[in-house]
Amino acid sequence: MLLFKEVASMKIEKNIMATLKREMDKRSVNYVGLSAEIDIPRTTLQGYLNGTSHPRADSIENLADKLGISVRSWFPVKSILYL
Protein backbone atom coordinates (compact mmCIF):
# COMPACT_ATOMS: atom_id res chain seq x y z
CA MET A 1 0.00 0.00 0.00
CA LEU A 2 1.35 3.40 -0.99
CA LEU A 3 1.81 6.01 1.67
CA PHE A 4 0.16 9.40 1.20
CA LYS A 5 3.56 11.08 0.74
CA GLU A 6 4.41 8.67 -2.08
CA VAL A 7 1.08 9.28 -3.80
CA ALA A 8 1.46 13.04 -3.42
CA SER A 9 5.01 12.84 -4.74
CA MET A 10 3.84 10.92 -7.80
CA LYS A 11 1.15 13.56 -8.45
CA ILE A 12 3.72 16.33 -8.19
CA GLU A 13 6.04 14.55 -10.63
CA LYS A 14 3.16 14.05 -13.08
CA ASN A 15 2.22 17.73 -12.72
CA ILE A 16 5.79 18.75 -13.47
CA MET A 17 5.97 16.45 -16.51
CA ALA A 18 2.61 17.73 -17.81
CA THR A 19 3.65 21.35 -17.29
CA LEU A 20 6.95 20.87 -19.09
CA LYS A 21 5.18 19.18 -22.01
CA ARG A 22 2.58 21.96 -22.12
CA GLU A 23 5.33 24.59 -22.16
CA MET A 24 7.07 22.78 -25.04
CA ASP A 25 3.81 22.77 -27.00
CA LYS A 26 3.10 26.41 -26.17
CA ARG A 27 6.58 27.44 -27.30
CA SER A 28 6.60 25.03 -30.29
CA VAL A 29 9.89 23.47 -29.22
CA ASN A 30 11.10 19.99 -28.36
CA TYR A 31 12.95 19.16 -25.16
CA VAL A 32 16.28 20.22 -26.70
CA GLY A 33 14.83 23.64 -27.57
CA LEU A 34 13.23 24.10 -24.17
CA SER A 35 16.40 23.05 -22.36
CA ALA A 36 18.35 25.69 -24.29
CA GLU A 37 15.66 28.31 -23.68
CA ILE A 38 15.58 27.76 -19.91
CA ASP A 39 19.28 26.95 -19.65
CA ILE A 40 19.29 23.45 -18.17
CA PRO A 41 21.05 20.39 -19.57
CA ARG A 42 18.90 18.59 -22.14
CA THR A 43 19.57 15.23 -20.47
CA THR A 44 18.24 16.64 -17.18
CA LEU A 45 15.08 17.91 -18.85
CA GLN A 46 14.67 14.62 -20.70
CA GLY A 47 14.90 12.76 -17.37
CA TYR A 48 12.19 14.99 -15.87
CA LEU A 49 9.97 14.40 -18.90
CA ASN A 50 10.27 10.62 -18.90
CA GLY A 51 10.24 10.23 -15.12
CA THR A 52 13.73 8.76 -14.72
CA SER A 53 14.95 11.72 -12.69
CA HIS A 54 13.16 14.10 -10.36
CA PRO A 55 13.97 17.74 -9.63
CA ARG A 56 15.06 18.77 -6.16
CA ALA A 57 13.14 21.57 -4.44
CA ASP A 58 15.61 24.24 -5.56
CA SER A 59 15.43 22.92 -9.13
CA ILE A 60 11.63 23.07 -9.07
CA GLU A 61 11.78 26.70 -8.01
CA ASN A 62 14.39 27.47 -10.67
CA LEU A 63 12.31 25.75 -13.39
CA ALA A 64 9.18 27.65 -12.39
CA ASP A 65 11.05 30.97 -12.44
CA LYS A 66 12.53 30.29 -15.86
CA LEU A 67 9.15 29.21 -17.25
CA GLY A 68 7.40 32.19 -15.67
CA ILE A 69 4.89 30.07 -13.75
CA SER A 70 3.97 29.59 -10.12
CA VAL A 71 5.57 26.76 -8.17
CA ARG A 72 2.21 26.24 -6.47
CA SER A 73 0.67 25.16 -9.78
CA TRP A 74 2.72 21.95 -9.55
CA PHE A 75 1.58 20.93 -6.09
CA PRO A 76 -1.84 19.47 -5.36
CA VAL A 77 -3.33 21.39 -2.44
CA LYS A 78 -3.75 18.24 -0.31
CA SER A 79 -0.08 17.34 -0.70
CA ILE A 80 0.96 20.76 0.58
CA LEU A 81 -1.30 20.45 3.61
CA TYR A 82 -0.16 16.97 4.65
CA LEU A 83 3.51 16.65 3.68
Secondary structure, DSSP 8 states (H G I E B T S, - for coil): ---HHHHHHHHHHHHHHHHHHHHHHHHT--HHHHHHHHTS-HHHHHHHHHTSS---HHHHHHHHHHHT--GGGGS-HHHHHH-
